[in-house]
């Protein structure tokens, strides 16, 4: 009998709509988030939660160890953009901004991260902008960054 590989890799992904446009309208968000969950499943990743706000998306997934994070993000962005454009949700072409954040979490943190992602609408409706949120997450994870290489944040 051959030995099996066992993994438990939880990744929190964050990326934004191109030009930080507020295109993820409430009436389409749930459809988009379900579609993204389907993309994750096709990549043999476990979709734990997909949620976001008008200009960005959060994904918590159990990562398939046979796919790199960058390949997964590329496929999620590509497939979801194609879907949004084929459904003609917008008059102009939809696309995601270059770049993303990827943060690993242990199993003991999953419930807290899940609740954080679940409450995005409440969180951004009251507390802070996506820019403030994203920079806070980078700082919390002690990730050094240069402002010019972080998402294009427009005032």
C-alpha positions as CSV (number, residue, x, y, z in Angstrom):
1,X,0.0,0.0,0.0
2,X,1.4,3.4,-1.0
3,X,1.5,6.2,1.6
4,X,-1.0,9.0,1.1
5,X,-0.5,12.7,1.4
6,X,-2.5,14.6,4.0
7,X,-2.7,18.3,4.1
8,X,-4.6,21.1,5.8
9,X,-3.8,24.4,4.1
10,X,-6.2,27.3,4.7
11,X,-5.7,30.4,2.6
12,X,-7.6,33.7,2.8
13,X,-7.4,35.4,-0.6
14,X,-8.3,39.1,-1.2
15,X,-8.4,41.0,-4.5
16,X,-10.1,44.0,-6.0
17,X,-12.1,45.1,-9.0
18,X,-10.0,46.9,-11.6
19,X,-9.8,50.6,-10.9
20,X,-11.5,49.8,-7.6
21,X,-14.8,50.4,-9.3
22,X,-17.8,49.6,-7.1
23,X,-19.1,47.1,-9.7
24,X,-20.0,44.2,-7.4
25,X,-23.6,45.2,-6.9
26,X,-25.6,43.6,-4.2
27,X,-28.1,42.0,-6.6
28,X,-25.2,40.1,-8.4
29,X,-22.8,39.4,-5.5
30,X,-24.4,36.1,-4.3
31,X,-24.4,34.8,-7.9
32,X,-20.7,35.7,-8.3
33,X,-19.7,34.3,-4.9
34,X,-21.5,31.0,-5.8
35,X,-19.8,30.9,-9.1
36,X,-16.4,31.5,-7.5
37,X,-17.1,28.6,-5.1
38,X,-17.7,26.4,-8.1
39,X,-14.4,27.5,-9.6
40,X,-12.7,26.5,-6.4
41,X,-14.4,23.1,-6.5
42,X,-13.2,22.5,-10.0
43,X,-9.7,23.2,-8.8
44,X,-10.2,20.6,-6.1
45,X,-10.1,23.3,-3.4
46,X,-12.5,23.4,-0.5
47,X,-14.6,26.6,-0.6
48,X,-15.2,27.6,2.9
49,X,-16.7,31.1,2.3
50,X,-16.6,33.6,-0.5
51,X,-17.9,37.1,0.2
52,X,-17.0,40.7,-0.3
53,X,-18.2,44.2,-0.9
54,X,-18.8,46.4,-3.9
55,X,-15.1,46.7,-4.9
56,X,-13.4,43.6,-3.6
57,X,-13.7,39.9,-2.8
58,X,-12.6,37.7,0.1
59,X,-12.1,33.9,-0.3
60,X,-11.4,31.4,2.4
61,X,-10.4,28.1,0.9
62,X,-8.8,24.8,1.8
63,X,-6.0,24.7,-0.8
64,X,-5.4,21.8,-3.0
65,X,-1.7,21.1,-2.5
66,X,-1.3,20.3,-6.2
67,X,-2.1,23.9,-7.3
68,X,-0.1,27.0,-6.5
69,X,-1.8,30.0,-5.0
70,X,-0.9,32.2,-8.0
71,X,-2.4,29.6,-10.4
72,X,-5.6,29.4,-8.3
73,X,-6.0,33.2,-8.2
74,X,-5.3,33.4,-11.9
75,X,-8.0,30.8,-12.6
76,X,-10.6,32.4,-10.3
77,X,-10.0,35.8,-11.8
78,X,-10.1,34.5,-15.4
79,X,-13.1,32.3,-15.1
80,X,-15.2,34.8,-13.0
81,X,-14.4,37.7,-15.4
82,X,-15.4,35.6,-18.4
83,X,-18.6,34.6,-16.6
84,X,-19.5,38.2,-15.6
85,X,-18.8,39.4,-19.2
86,X,-20.7,36.6,-20.8
87,X,-23.7,37.4,-18.5
88,X,-23.4,41.1,-19.6
89,X,-23.7,42.4,-16.1
90,X,-22.1,45.6,-17.3
91,X,-21.9,47.7,-20.5
92,X,-18.2,47.8,-20.4
93,X,-15.7,44.9,-19.9
94,X,-15.3,43.7,-16.3
95,X,-11.9,42.7,-15.0
96,X,-10.1,42.3,-11.7
97,X,-7.2,44.4,-10.7
98,X,-3.7,42.9,-10.9
99,X,-2.3,41.6,-7.6
100,X,-3.9,39.9,-4.6
101,X,-3.3,39.1,-1.0
102,X,-2.9,35.6,0.3
103,X,-2.8,34.8,4.0
104,X,-2.4,31.4,5.6
105,X,-4.4,30.4,8.7
106,X,-4.4,27.5,11.1
107,X,-7.5,25.4,11.7
108,X,-8.0,27.2,15.1
109,X,-8.4,30.5,13.3
110,X,-10.9,29.4,10.7
111,X,-14.1,30.3,12.6
112,X,-12.8,33.8,13.3
113,X,-11.7,34.4,9.7
114,X,-15.0,32.9,8.5
115,X,-17.0,35.3,10.6
116,X,-14.9,38.3,9.5
117,X,-15.5,37.4,5.8
118,X,-19.2,36.7,6.4
119,X,-19.7,40.2,7.8
120,X,-18.1,42.2,5.0
121,X,-21.1,44.2,4.1
122,X,-21.7,45.3,7.8
123,X,-17.9,45.8,8.2
124,X,-17.5,48.1,5.3
125,X,-20.9,49.8,5.7
126,X,-19.8,51.1,9.1
127,X,-16.2,50.7,10.0
128,X,-13.6,51.2,7.2
129,X,-12.7,51.4,3.6
130,X,-11.2,48.5,1.7
131,X,-7.8,50.3,1.6
132,X,-7.8,50.7,5.4
133,X,-8.9,47.1,5.8
134,X,-6.3,45.7,3.4
135,X,-3.4,47.7,4.8
136,X,-4.4,46.7,8.3
137,X,-4.3,43.0,7.3
138,X,-0.9,43.5,5.8
139,X,0.4,45.1,9.0
140,X,-1.3,42.5,11.2
141,X,0.5,39.8,9.2
142,X,3.8,41.8,9.4
143,X,4.1,42.0,5.7
144,X,6.4,44.7,4.5
145,X,4.9,46.6,1.6
146,X,5.5,49.7,-0.5
147,X,2.4,51.9,-1.1
148,X,3.2,52.1,-4.8
149,X,3.0,48.4,-5.2
150,X,-0.3,47.8,-3.3
151,X,-3.6,48.0,-5.1
152,X,-4.4,51.2,-6.9
153,X,-6.4,53.0,-4.3
154,X,-8.2,56.1,-5.5
155,X,-9.4,58.8,-3.2
